[in-house]
Amino acid sequence: MTKEAVELALNQSWSTLLLVACGYVAYYIANVGIRDHHKLADVTFSILVFAFVSAFAFYFGRWVLNLSLVVSSGITFLFAMAAGASWRVLGRPRFERMLRASRISHSDDLPSAWMALHGERCVATQLVVQLKDGTWLMCDNLSRFQASPNGPCVLGAKGDILMYVTDKLTDKQSKRGVGFVPVADPIDASWGHEITYIPADQIARVDLRRRI
């Protein structure tokens, strides 16, 4: 094989590997938090679509701008990340609204309403959780725990929750008409930040207040 043929083969192998990697990172960013229900075909073809889009950036850098392989590869990878983020933030919401407006579909293609919470970009301000035993747990100001570990809260894909509890209301207190009672501050200067884990099978209701 000539030197040119070897170089061409190496470039093709590298470009294939690069585009597959770009396709996956774009897919991951575009679907982070809402991927559990995806089937193998969904994952495969989503990666191929993002890889196809990234190929334009790669070959534009190589052939039109005449950039080196390293530089054009770096630009392509960053482009793929931006493409995935753009689809998640801008593309998907507008595409779903277009489908609803045209009466093609009113489904958002998510397996549950719980998963829809993960796609909203609104700022959450307050979280209240009712347990199956009637107890209510509340974080009255989520922004206070923004810088805390796992803050301000975590809504797990399986329905479980991590939250900083600031107020509590038992079932007996609720029946007597008592309001929420403050608990010990989750942030202690000596002991640190105390977060509460709530398994999904213990949760009866979740109220999440968000600022538009």
C-alpha positions in Angstrom: 0.0 0.0 0.0 1.2 3.5 -0.8 1.7 6.1 1.9 -1.4 8.0 0.7 -3.6 4.9 0.9 -2.4 4.2 4.5 -3.1 7.7 5.5 -6.6 7.6 3.9 -7.4 4.4 5.7 -6.3 5.8 9.0 -8.3 9.0 8.5 -11.4 7.0 7.6 -11.1 4.9 10.7 -10.5 7.9 12.9 -13.5 9.8 11.4 -15.8 6.8 11.9 -14.7 6.5 15.6 -15.0 10.3 16.1 -18.5 10.5 14.6 -19.8 7.6 16.6 -18.4 9.2 19.8 -19.9 12.6 18.8 -23.3 10.9 18.1 -23.3 9.3 21.5 -22.3 12.4 23.5 -25.0 14.4 21.7 -27.6 11.7 22.3 -26.6 11.6 26.0 -26.9 15.4 26.5 -30.2 15.5 24.6 -31.7 12.8 26.6 -30.0 12.9 30.0 -32.5 11.9 32.7 -35.1 10.6 30.3 -33.3 7.6 28.7 -34.5 4.7 30.8 -37.4 3.8 28.5 -35.4 4.0 25.3 -35.1 0.8 23.3 -32.0 -0.3 21.4 -33.4 1.0 18.1 -34.0 4.4 19.7 -30.5 4.6 21.0 -28.9 3.4 17.8 -30.7 5.6 15.4 -30.5 8.7 17.6 -26.7 8.2 17.7 -26.6 7.9 13.9 -28.7 11.0 13.4 -26.4 13.1 15.6 -23.3 11.5 14.0 -24.7 12.4 10.6 -25.1 16.1 11.7 -21.7 16.1 13.2 -20.2 14.8 10.0 -21.0 18.1 8.3 -18.9 20.0 10.9 -16.0 17.6 10.6 -15.7 17.6 6.8 -16.4 21.4 6.6 -13.4 21.8 8.9 -11.2 19.4 7.0 -12.1 20.1 3.4 -13.3 23.7 3.4 -11.3 25.3 6.1 -8.4 22.9 5.6 -7.9 22.5 9.4 -5.7 19.7 10.8 -7.2 16.4 11.9 -6.8 17.2 15.6 -8.4 20.7 15.4 -11.3 19.7 13.2 -11.9 16.7 15.5 -12.0 18.9 18.6 -14.4 21.4 16.8 -16.6 18.5 15.7 -16.9 17.1 19.3 -17.8 20.5 20.7 -20.3 20.9 17.9 -21.9 17.6 18.8 -22.2 18.6 22.4 -23.8 21.9 21.4 -26.2 20.1 19.0 -27.4 17.8 21.8 -27.9 20.7 24.2 -29.7 22.7 21.6 -32.1 19.9 20.8 -32.8 19.4 24.5 -33.4 23.1 25.3 -34.8 24.4 22.0 -35.5 21.7 19.5 -37.6 19.2 21.4 -40.0 21.6 23.1 -40.7 23.5 19.9 -41.1 20.2 17.9 -43.6 18.9 20.4 -45.6 22.1 20.3 -45.7 21.9 16.5 -47.0 18.3 16.7 -49.7 19.3 19.1 -50.6 22.4 17.1 -50.9 20.4 13.9 -52.9 17.7 15.8 -50.4 15.0 14.8 -49.8 13.9 18.3 -50.5 15.1 21.9 -48.0 12.7 23.4 -44.5 13.8 24.6 -43.1 10.3 24.1 -42.4 9.9 27.8 -43.3 6.8 29.8 -44.8 8.7 32.8 -45.9 12.2 33.9 -43.1 12.0 36.5 -40.5 12.0 33.8 -42.0 15.2 32.3 -40.8 17.0 35.4 -37.2 16.4 34.3 -37.6 18.2 31.0 -38.8 21.5 32.3 -36.2 24.3 32.7 -38.2 26.3 35.3 -36.7 27.2 38.6 -38.1 25.1 41.5 -38.8 27.1 44.6 -40.5 24.7 47.0 -40.9 20.9 47.4 -43.6 19.1 49.5 -43.8 15.3 49.7 -46.6 13.3 51.4 -45.6 9.8 52.6 -48.0 6.8 52.5 -48.4 7.0 56.3 -49.8 10.5 56.0 -46.7 12.4 57.0 -45.8 15.5 55.0 -42.2 16.7 54.5 -41.4 20.1 53.1 -38.4 22.1 51.9 -39.8 25.6 52.1 -37.0 27.3 50.1 -35.1 25.2 47.7 -32.7 28.0 46.7 -31.2 28.0 50.2 -29.8 24.5 49.4 -28.6 25.2 45.8 -24.9 24.9 46.8 -25.5 21.9 49.2 -24.5 18.4 48.2 -27.2 17.0 45.8 -28.9 20.3 46.2 -31.4 21.7 46.0 -33.1 18.3 45.6 -32.9 15.2 43.4 -36.0 13.7 41.6 -34.9 10.2 40.8 -35.8 8.6 37.5 -37.4 5.7 39.5 -39.6 8.1 41.5 -37.4 8.3 44.6 -36.4 11.7 46.0 -33.5 13.4 47.8 -34.5 16.5 49.7 -33.5 18.8 52.5 -36.4 18.8 55.0 -37.1 22.1 56.8 -40.7 21.4 58.0 -42.7 18.4 58.9 -46.4 17.6 59.4 -47.6 14.2 60.8 -50.9 12.7 60.0 -52.2 13.3 63.6 -51.2 17.0 63.4 -52.9 17.3 60.1 -56.2 15.9 61.4 -56.0 18.4 64.3 -55.6 21.3 61.9 -52.0 22.0 62.8 -49.7 23.5 60.2 -46.2 22.5 59.2 -43.8 22.4 62.1 -40.1 23.5 61.6 -37.6 20.8 62.2 -33.9 21.0 63.1 -32.0 23.0 60.5 -30.6 20.6 57.9 -27.4 22.8 57.7 -25.3 22.5 60.9 -22.1 24.4 61.2 -20.4 21.5 63.0 -22.0 18.4 61.5 -22.7 19.6 57.9 -25.6 19.2 55.6 -28.3 16.6 56.3 -30.3 15.4 53.3 -33.2 13.0 53.4 -33.7 10.0 51.0 -37.3 9.0 50.3 -37.8 5.6 48.5 -40.4 5.7 45.7 -42.6 3.1 47.4 -43.0 5.3 50.4 -44.3 8.4 48.4 -48.0 9.1 48.0 -47.9 12.6 46.6 -45.4 15.2 45.4 -46.1 19.0 45.2 -43.4 21.0 43.4 -43.7 24.7 43.1 -41.8 26.4 40.3 -41.2 30.0 39.2 -42.1 30.8 35.5 
